[in-house]
Amino acid sequence: VPFGVTYVKIGTIQRRLAWPLHKDDTLFQSGRPTGLNIYCFFFTLYFIFASRGPLRSAPQSSGHGS
C-alpha cells in the first residue's frame, strides 16, 4: 500500500475521531482531562504500525526457525 494512501486513511480516521471531540469541548472546559486526545494519538500510532505488516510477521519467523 502506498504511503500516501495510508496517510489519507489515517487523516480520515482522525477526522472521524476529532469531530465528536468538538462537541465535548465544553466538558473539557469544565475540568475534564484531555485523555481522549492522548488516546486518539496512540490509536493513530497503532494504526500506522498495524498497517505495515512485517512487524507482526517477524515473531512468527523467529519462532518457526527453532
Buried (B, 14 or more C-beta within 10 A) or exposed (E): EEEEEBEEEBEEBBEEBEEEBEEEEEEEEEEEEEEBEEEBEEBBEEBEEEBEEEEEEEEEEEEEEE
